[in-house]
Amino acid sequence: MPQVSLEKVLLVSAYLEGLVYGLFLCIFVVTLYLYFNPAYNNGRRDNQISAMISISTIMFFIATFHLAIDYYRLLRGFADECLDPSGPVAFLTNLKAWHFILKYLLFGTQQTLGSAAVIYRTLILWSYNWKIIVLPILLLIINIIAGSLICAAYVAQDSIFSDTVFERLIWTYNSVAFSLSVITVGLMSYRIWSTNRNMANYRVGEGWLLSIMWILIESAALQIVTEFLIMALCFSSESSSYVVLLDWITPIVGITFNLITVRIKLQLFKEIGMQTQDVNIPVQTIGSMPLRSIKIHIMKEIEDDVEESKKTPECSV
């Protein structure tokens, strides 16, 4: 089977990135609507939610800038450099060009920000137990170091690494990013599952925490699968598919982050949003997710020397 030319791969990559970015734009607008609409937040915006919205906004601008750089490169390559003897490919694959370095700097920043945000979510869900996130933080540090060395190799005029070392750096970066995503999603899912199991004696039915767990897993699956494919394909000398996936990952990180926020928010509003409006007592939480209030009726027995024993309601919580 003949290999697809790099020109076609780059054009298809930019086109598909635009489609994925459009999906990210829609989800981001819904996220802002849920944040600013009093019907979904009871008129309150705590620091955790505000931090998540700030991260979401930064991710959106990074993805927007990344798409703009990609389209700038395509216009320059296929319009201004098309008559060059080496063709547009030489312009688009120039590893020392400022636009190439900026593009992959934005890619690395988005992945690092996404990893840091999911570690923060894990910390909240585990009630700020720092021991839980020690391994994810170590992996994040390794990823930052590997990404910085790769960018340094691009910027340097002379090669500072051999081809073998450079390939190992790229493999380390992609494999650590994939491992970090799997570990953090696993930690959050286990926390929700274990809490749901511990609550089994205090509820009727299966409980709604399991639905939150499946939302988390389903929403994160897109990013995890994409990172796995990048790790598997980036060293294939017979395939240029990883170029497409590298352009996808920048908006996909933002989609995953916002999709989890939107779906959990809608699920909570559906399950308990209307029931907690008339409750004046604090609602216990797991991390930042509120739990359903339990109504308890207490009966007090009063004995009288004249009248028969009777039961009267004392209070209701």
HELIX and SHEET records of a PDB file:
HELIX    1   1 LEU A    6  PHE A   36  1                                  31    
HELIX    2   2 PRO A   38  ASN A   41  1                                   4    
HELIX    3   3 ASN A   47  LEU A   75  1                                  29    
HELIX    4   4 ARG A   76  ASP A   80  3                                   5    
HELIX    5   5 GLY A   87  LEU A   92  1                                   6    
HELIX    6   6 TRP A   98  LEU A  125  1                                  28    
HELIX    7   7 TRP A  130  ILE A  133  5                                   4    
HELIX    8   8 VAL A  134  VAL A  155  1                                  22    
HELIX    9   9 ASP A  163  ASN A  198  1                                  36    
HELIX   10  10 ALA A  200  TYR A  202  5                                   3    
HELIX   11  11 LEU A  209  LEU A  233  1                                  25    
HELIX   12  12 SER A  241  LEU A  268  1                                  28    
HELIX   13  13 PHE A  269  GLY A  273  3                                   5    
SHEET    1   A 2 THR A 285  ILE A 286  0                                        
SHEET    2   A 2 MET A 289  PRO A 290 -1                                        
SHEET    1   B 2 HIS A 297  ILE A 302  0                                        
SHEET    2   B 2 LYS A 310  SER A 316 -1                                        
END                                                                             
